[in-house]
């Protein structure tokens, strides 16, 4: 005979709590990174192509620097690169010397021409070969300069280094920008970095990959599942805490950054 044993609900809850306990801690949702965007080379801003609050994709043009010098340089080099006259002239000269050399060789074989003239033509032919080789090398160098000039012109276009939202544009067209003066700031909002500080007693209990729940403070609502992505290995002596970071997916920037939240962990007892 099978006897059915039932436990009080309170006892079941107490038993389950011995295996895991949900603990909640304060946290902050920060951008994954704040990027100060500067031009590759210091120059004057010609145009700013975005506005504060705009969403941008990685590689999207966000500003145009003055490119008058780069454009003029490229135009000159491309005009020079279109001409193959130097190579054609050297090829024609080498063909002419080769024909003369062939004729003199036949005459020398018939004792109708001196060997001195043959030596002179052989030298001229060798020189023509070298000059043709140099002309071809010069053209390859010129084509490389054209490619470099195109790159320099392209570098006057400032592109977004990551997808995100424009949060600051401190400069205007006509102002000088460089490595020490950035044009704009981009906040990368996907993912958000959720940072919480836990008591050091919990250090042995947490691990990278541990599932957590993130609950933004009002007026933002909802519960979002994520995982711990990083754990500080240095404790804060004054507060006796350590930091953990959660990478919270945020497609479409639906959640704001710079907002307080609660993080819930299921910790073993």
Secondary structure, DSSP 8 states (H G I E B T S, - for coil): --------HHHHHHHHHTT-EEEEEEEEEEEEEEEEE--SS-EEEEEE---TT-EE-TT-EEEEE--HHHHHHHHHHHHHHH--HHHHHHHHHHHHHHHHHHHHHHHHHTT-S-HHHHHHHHHHHHHHHHHHHHHHHHHHHHHHHHHHHHHHHHTTEEE-SSSEEEEE----TTSEEBTTB-SEEEEEEEEEEEEEEEEGGGGGG--TT-EEEEEE-TTS---EEEEEEEE-SS-BTTTTEEEEEEEE--GGG-S-SSEEEEEEEEE--
